[in-house]
Amino acid sequence: MQKPMLILIAGPYRSGTDDDRDRMAANLRRLEEAAWPIFERGHIPMIGEWVALPVLESAGHDVLDPFAERVMYPTAERLLQHCDAVLRLPGASRGADQDVALARERGIPVYTSIDEVPSFQVA
């Protein structure tokens, strides 16, 4: 490994929440909990919602609007053109499953545990 990896953290965000905003916020916090361990290993964590939610807001829409489908999954797909790996967190999620399938199709490593993520040390 010659440089730090940009690692997409994939897991449930809206899935299983019945569109309850508090539950979606809790899911986002769970995704964000993986950010520090990735950073600590020398890499750059990325969560699709960090990009998609401000894009939705700037377009005048909300995550619960039907318009969100034009932003949420396409954001992850575009991010995966730049990511070097995916960390798939547990939990049912159609979007995260799509991220994993696309990553595997593109030959991008998929980790299912933070312990699988190799450390990067600057020499």
N, C-alpha and C positions, 0 to 999 in steps of 0.2 A: 504494500500500500504506500503510495508516494505522496498522498495528500489526505486531509481529513475528508470523510464522506459526508454528503448531505443525505440525511436519513429521514424519510417520511414515516411519521408515526401514524399508523392506521388502526382504527378501532371504532367502536360504537360512538356516534354523536347523537343523531336523531333517533336511531333504531331503538326500539323498546321503551320509548319515553311517552308514547301516546301524545306527542307534541306538547308535553309539559315543559315549559321553559326552564324551570328549576332543575328538572332531571337532565335536560340537554346541557345546562351549565355544569352540572355534576359530572356528566360524561366528558365535557371539555377539560375540566380540571383533572380527570383521570388520565386523559391523553397527555396533558401538560406535565403530569408527574413523571413521565418518562423522559422529559426534555433534559433535566439535569444529569441523569445517569449517562445519556448519550453525549452531552457536552463534556462531562467529566472524563469520558473515554477519548476525548480529543476531536469529536465530530460536531457537526452542526445539525441540531434537531429542526424538523419542519413538520407542521401540522396544517393540513389543507384548510381547515377552518380559519386559521390565522390569515389566510389570503382571501378565501371565499366570502367570509362574513363582511369584511369591509367593502369588498366589491359589490355585494348585494346592497349594502346600505348606501353606497355612493350611487347606485342605480335606482335608488328610491324603493327598494323592495326589502322584504323580510324573509328569513329562513323558512317561514311557514307559508309563504306565497307560492303558488304553482311556478312562478318565474324562477324560483330557486333551483329547479332542476336544470335550468340553462347555465347555472353557475357552479353548483356544488361538485358534481362529478367531473365536469370539464376542467375545473381547477385542479383536481387531483391528477387527472390525465395529463394536463400540461406540466404540472410539477414533476411527474414521473419521467418527463423528458430530461430533467436536470438532476434527479436524485440518483444516488449511487447505491441505495439500499432502502428496504422497508422494514420497519419493526411492527409486526402485527400483534396487537394486544388482544387478549381474550374478549369474547362476547360476540353475539350475533350482530352482523352488520353487512348489509348488501354492498354498501359502498366500499368498506374495507376489503371485502372479498373480491370486489372488482379491482381494487388497487393491487392486491396480491396476484390476481390472475394476470393483470397487465404487466406487472413487474416480472413475473416468471416468463411471460411471453417475450419480454425484452431482454431476458438474461440478467436481470437485476436481483441480487441476493435478497432473500426474505428471511428475517430472523423472527422467531416466536418468543424469544426471551432476551432480556437485556444482557444476560450472561453470555449469549452467543455473539454479541457485537464485539469485534476485535478492538483493542485499544490502538490509538495512533499516537506515537510519540515523535515530537520534532527532534531531530538529531542535533 
